[in-house]
Amino acid sequence: MEPRALVYPCPIMFATLSDRLADTFKNLRGKGRLSEADIDATAREIRIALLEADVALPVVREFVAAVKERATGAEVSQALNPAQQIVKIVHEELVTILGGETRRLRYAKTGPTVIMLAGLQGAGKTTLAAKLALWLKEQGKSPLLVACDLQRPNAVNQLQVNGGRVGVPVYAPEPGNAGGIEHGGNPVQVAQASIEEAKRKLHDVVIIDTAGRLGIDAELMQQAADIRAAVQPDEVLFVVDAMIGQDAVTTAQAFLDGVGFDGVVLTKLDGDARGGAALSVRSITGKPVMFASSGEKMTDFDLFHPDRMASRILDMGDVMTLIEQAEKAFDADEAAKAAAKMGAGQFTLDDFLKQMQQLRKLGSMTKLMGMLPGMGQFRDQLENFDEREIDRVQAIIQSMTPAERENPKILNGSRRLRIANGAGRTVTDVNSLVDRFGEMQKMMTQMMSGGGMPGMPGMPGAGFGKRAGAKQQAQVRKGKGARKSGNPAKAAQEAQEAAAVAAARPAANPFGVGAEIDYEAAAAELKLPKDFSQFLK
């Protein structure tokens, strides 16, 4: 099964908001103490940034008031770095308006769990139903898709096609509106019958795709309310298009009053519209955002994490999601073998190709790099990155023989010409790749042996106390009194004493510090975001 791609909406939808907030915080740097005027100016800039992002006015007022109240208190005035404390406050308040904790699905204790999807036409309910089914399938569930949208032309057929793509069966006893021909059918009866079908075929989750409209109307509300009353779903999810801005909040409130729902699913978060809906819908409706969809692929869908979204908006990155997806995409044994080869200086072009292919499973390099903290300032370069460059590198390596991948030193002029012709590239491209790979090999060997980053004397290597420790011991031996005795008996005694000292010394960590570090305490002292301590380890 294709690994789940990275869900990363922020570079586009929240780009303007992220840039405005970054500029606001930049003005606070270097100030040892913040005056009331500084705080007022910062609050004003935050208010403008949120309004420009199409965040609902009541939400903006509440957010700015909370930030300003905390910024004028002892929390900031007594901080060693007031500017960083302001960023921390904004981060925490963003997490609050986005919902605080991640809200997960509630499953039924007995019988199949019934999930009903509701929303306007065009929000992406039918596609999202299949995405949700695939996500549940990956969680070990056995979902059943139910076609209750009998009005929209070919809605039933679309769900059947999407169900086939994700390998999930579709219950569709009624053809609905096929090719513009109305076949009738009662969506309430279809929904009721689907529960019995799920029990009969041992499906533990039922996903009901309901009809949408181009606007709020009484008929839509009544039909959705009738289906809800008939099947008593465990979860009613309101699917909203994040690109419609303030209308999303209005629509959500109307559905909440007319039908009621338990959670929100945001779709089209990869769009270039302003992302105010994501920041408004939770506060206005009081219902949590549970899932986010950010692309056309069936894997562009995942749980909505308020803390991670807030970090992305503030350009703090989303290392947690990156780690989670990497753990799924990378084979642990293969990664260990690759690390061992790097340390031994045996990393080949074949290994490089495998690593690159695994990285591609995570999604585009633009999304991958965007997950790292501080990459917002390089947004233009990331957006202009040519993803096809990776395909070109892959074509060059695949045009080599196994022997050439193992040892690029045997690549003479005729071999390089043959490889270039086979890959559809120039000899210059082949030369460039080989040269860059040679430099990378040297850098990795030096890092793994504890020699530090080339060209960066202060940056330690990854010797993990092996060769790095040996170098340090060699330097000690060069000092006064560290010479080895010429007497064999005395030399043996010195060796035993040195071994005892080495055994008593705590194992060195990658940063050259011998003693154990309380990472959680260090993170708390620095007032870093929640769960950040694990990235220091």
N, C-alpha and C positions, 0 to 999 in steps of 0.2 A: 504494500500500500504506500502511496506517495506520502512522504512526511509532511506534517502540517507546516505551512509557510508562516513566516513572521507576520503578525498582524500589527502594522505600524502606520497609523493614520496621520501622525503629527507633522511630517515634513510638509504636507500640502495643506490640509484642512486647517491646521492650527499654526501655520507658518507665520502669518501676520501677527497673531497674538503673541507667539513665542518671541518674535523679533522685538515687538514693542516692549514686552516685559524685560527682555535682556537689556535694552537701551535704558530703561528706567533704573534697573539695578546697577548698571554701569556708572551712573551718575553718583551713586552712593559710595563707591569704592574709595578707600583711602581716608574716609572721614572717621575720626576717632570718636566723635560724639554727634548724634543727630539732633538738630534743633527742631522746634515745632514747625518751622517753615519748611524744613527738609521733608518732614513726615507729611505735611499737607500737600506739598508738590508731588511726592511719591504717590499718595492716595489719588490725587487728581489724574496723574498719568495712568495709573492702574484702571481707574474708572473709564477713561477714554479708550484704553486698549480693549476692555471688555465690551463696551458699547459698539466699537468698530467690529468686534468679532460677532456681533448680532446676539449677544447674551441678553436675556430678558431684563428689563429695567429693575423690577423688584429684586431680582437675584443680584444685580450689580450693586444696588444700594446696600443690601444685607452683607454682601461680601466685603465691600470697601469699609463699611462701618466696623465690621469685626476685625479687619486688618488694622485699621486706624486705632481702635481701642487698645489692641494688644501692643501696637508699636509705640504708644505713648506711655505704656506702663513700665514697671521695673524690669520686665523681661528683656527689653531692648536697652534701656538706659544703663543697666548694670552689666551688659554683655561686653566682652573684650573686643568683639568685632560686630558692631551694630548692623552693618550692611548685610552680613551673612545671616544675622538673626532675622532681619526683615524677609530675606529669601525663604528662610525656614518657616516663618509665619505664613507667608503667601502659599507655600507648598502645602502646609497643613490645612489651610482654609480651602484651597482648591480640592484637596482630598475630601473635605467635608461636603462641599456642594456637589461633588461627583458621586457621593453616596457612602463614603467612609469605607466600610468593609465590602469585600467581594460577596455578592449574593449568589448562592448556588441553587440549583434546581431542587425542589422537594419531591421525593419519590413516594408513591403510594405504598403503604405497608402491606396491603393485600390487593391482588388483581393488577391489571396493567395501569401504569401511570399515564394519565391523559393530559396532553399539552395542546392547547388551542391557540392558534395564531390569528390575530385580528389586525386590521389596519386599512388604510386607503389603498385604492388601486394604484399600482406603480411604485409602491414602497419596496417591493421585492419579496413579498411573502412566500410565493411559490418556490423561488430559488432558495430562499432562506430555510424553508421547510426541509429541503434536501440537505443543505449544509448542516442543519441541526441534527438530522438523522445520521449523517456521517460522523459527526462529533460524538453522538451517543453510542454509535457502533464502536468507535475507538475506545469508549469507556467500558466496553464489555456488555453493552445493552443489545437487545434485539428489537429495533424499532419497526413500526408499521406506519407508512404514510397514508393519509386518507384524503381523497379529493372531494371536498365539499363546496368548491367554487364551481357552480354549475351555470353561472351567468356569462362570465368572460369567455370569448371565443378561444377554443383550444387550451383552456386552462388545465383541463383534465389531462390532455395529451402532454402538455409541458411538464406536469408533475410526474407522469409516467416516464418520460425521457430522463428527467433529472434523477428519479429513483433508480433507473437502470444505470446511470453513471456512477452512483455511489453504492450500488449493490444492495438496495433496500426495497422490499416489495411495496407495491402501491395498491390500496383497496379502492377500486373505482367501479362500482356496479352500474353507475349512470354515466353515459357519454358526455352529458352536459351540452354546452353550446359548441358543436363541432362544425367547423367550416361555415359559421354563420347560421346554422340550422338549429333551432331550439328543440331539444328533445325532452324538455320538462325535467322532472325529478325533484325530489324533496331533500334538500341538504340536511335537514334535521333527522330524517329517517336514515340517511346514509351514515351520519355521525353515530347514531344509536347502534346501527347494525355493525359498525366497525369495531365496537367494543367486544361484541360476541365473536367476531372474526378473529380478533387478537387473542382472546381466551382460547379459541379452538386451535389456533396455530401457534400458541405459546409465545406470543410477542409480549414483552414486558413494558413497552412504551408505545403509545399511540399519539401521532402528531396530526392534528386536524388542520388542514389548510382551508380557510373560509374565504368567502367572496369579499371583494373590495369595491369601492366606488370612487368616482372622481371627486367626490366631495361628501361632506357629512349629510346624510338624509335619514328620514324616519325609517324607511324600508331596510336600509343597511343595519341600522341599530337594532331593529326588531328581530331581523334574521339572526344576527350575532347573539342577541340576548336569548333567543329561542334555543339555539344550539347549546349555549352555556347551561341553560336550565335543564336541557334534556340529558346531557352527558356528565354534568357536574365535574368539569376538568380540575385536575390538581393544580395546574398552572395555566393562567391566561396571559399570553405574552403579546404586548402591543408592538407591532413592527412599524418603525417610523423612519422615513428618509431623512438623514441628517443634513441633506443639502437644501431643504426647504425653509430653514431658519426659524423665524418666529412662528410660522404656520404650524410647525411641528408641535410646539407647545400648545397652541390653540386646539389642534386636532386631538392631541393626547388628553387634554382636559375634557373635551366633548365625549371621547370614548370612555373615559373614567366615569363620567356622570351617567352615560347612557347604558353602558355594558359592564364596566368595571374590569380591571386587569391587575395582575400581580407584579409584573415586571415589564421593562422596556428592552427592545432590541434595536440598536442603531445600525442602519445599513448605509452603504455608499460613503463610508468614512474616508475613502481614498479620493473623493471628489475635491475640487478646488474651491468649493464654496466656503463661507465662513462657518466655523464650527460651534456657533452659539447654542444650537439645539442640544448638543451633548452636555453643555454646562448648565442648561436651563431646565430641562425636562424633569430631572430628579427633584430639584427644589420646588418647582411649581406643582407637580403631581404628588410628590411624596413617595413615589414608587421608584425602586432602584433600577438602574441600567444593568441588565444581567449579561447581555452578549453584545459583541460588536462584529460587524462584517465589513471588510475593507478591500474587496476585490471581486473579480469575476470567478476565480477558481473556487472549487468546492471546499478547499482547505483554508481559504481566506476568511476564517471565522473562529472566534474563541471567546472565552469568558472575558468580561469587562472588569479590569482591575483599576479602581479609582486611584490608588496610590501610584501605580505605574503610569497611568495617563497623566497625572499631575507632574510627575518627574519628566515625562517627555515634553510637556508644554513648557516647562522651565529649563529645558535643554540639559537635564541631569541624566539623560539616557534611560535605557530600560534593560539593564544587565540581567535582571532576573528572568525575563522572558527569553532573552538570548541564550542563557544557560539552559533553561528548560527545553527549548527547541533543539539546541545542539546535542543535548543528552539523548533526544529521540532520534536524531538524524545520524549521529556518529556511533560507530561500533566501538565499544570500549577496548576490546582486544586489539583491533586494528590501530586504534589511537595509541595504545601502549607500545605496539611494535614500531610505529612511526617515531615515537619519542625516543625509543631505544636506538633506532637507526640514526636519528639526529645527533644523539649524544656520541655515537661511535663514528660520526662523520660518514655514514653510509647512505644518507638520504639521496635517492635517485630521482630522475625525472618521472619514472613510473609511480613512485610514492607521491611525488608532487601532483601528478595527474589525479590520483585517487583522492587526495585531500581536496583538490579543487572541485572534483565531482561531488564530494560530500557537502562542500560549502554551497554548491548550487542548489542542493535539496532544500536549503533553508530559505530560498527565495533570492531576489535580486541583490546584488552587492550594494545597491543604493540603500535598500531597507536594512541590510546587515550592518553597514557602517553607521547608519542613522541611529542604531540602537546604542551606540557608544556615547558617553557623556561628552558634552562640549562640541558635538559635531554640527550644531545648528549654524555656526559661523561658516561652515564649509558647505552649506546647503546648495548653493549654486553649482559648485564643483561636483557634488554628488549627483545632482539632477542631470548634469551634462555628461556624466560618466557613461561611456559606451559599453553596454553589457556584452556586445558582440566581440569585444576584445578578448574576453575569456574563451569564447568559441574559437577564435583564431589561434590562441595559445594551445588549446586542446587539439586543434587540427594539426598543428606543427608537431606536437609530441606524438600523436597517433600515427604520423607519417614516418616515424623513426622505427628502426628494428629494435627488438629487445636488447640487443648488445649495445646499441647506440644510446638507449635510455639509461642503461646501467652505467655506461662510461662515455660521457659526452666528449672526452678528450680525443676519441678516435674519429671525430667528425672532421674530415678534410674537406677541401673545396668541392669535390664531385659529390660527396655524400650530402653536403648542405644544399647543393643545387637540386639533387633528387628529392630531398625533403621539402624544399620550397615549392617545387612543381607539384608534389603530391598533396600539399596543403593548400595550394592556390595562393601562396604568399611569395614574397621576395626573399632572396638570400639575406638581405639586410635584416628582415624580420627574424629569420632563424638565428643570425648572429646575435641580435639583440637579446633574444630569449636565452640563448646559451650563456651569454655574458652575465645577464641578471641572475640566472640560476647559480652560476659560479660564485657570485658575490653573496647570494643568499646562503649557500652552503657554508661559506667561510663564517658568516655572521652567526649562523645557528651553531656551528661547531664551537665557536668562541664563547657563546652564551651558555651552552650546555656544559662546557668544561669549567665554568666559573670565571671566565675572563672578562665578563661584562659586555656591555653593548659597544661595538666598534664605533670609535669617534665620540664616545660619551664616557669619559673617565670616571665620573661619579656614579654611573649606573652599574650596580652589581650584576653578576651573571646568575645562572640557574644551576650552580654546581651542587647545591643541596648538601654542602658539607663534605664533598668527596675531594675532587681535584682542587676546589677552591681552598679547602682546609689544608691540603698538602702544600699549596703555594704559600699560605700564611705560615705554616710550620717551617718551610724552607727559609722564609725571610727571618724567622726567629733564630734559626740555626746559624744564619750569617752573622748575628750579633755577637757581642763580646761574651765569652764564657759558654757559647753554644757549640763549640767544636767537639768532635767525637774523640774520645781517648784512644791512644794507640795501644793501650793494654787491653787484650781480648776479654779478660774477666771483668775489668772495669767497664768496658764498652757494653758488655751484656747486661751489667747491672743498670747502666744508664738507660738502655733500651727498655728494660722492665719498668723503671720508674716513669719513663715517658709514656709507656703504654697505660700505666695506671692513671696518670694525669689525664690522658686522652679519654679513658673510659669514664672518669668522674665528670668530665666536662659535658654540659648539656649539648644535645645535637644541634647543629647550626640550621637555621631556616634559610630560605632563599634570599633573604635580605641581609644575611651575615650577622644576625643577632642571635646570640647563644641562648639567652633566657627565654622562657615561655612568656607570651604576651597575652594579656586579657583584652581580646579584640572588642568584646562587647562594651567593656568599660571605656576603652579608647574611643569607640564610636559615640558613646553617650557624652563623653567629655567634650568631643568636637561638635556635638549637637547635630550629628548626621541623620539623614532620613532613616525610618524604620527598616530593619533587615539589612542595613548597609554594612554592618560589621563583617558579614560573611565574605564580602569582596576584599577585605583587608587581609584575609588569611592566605 
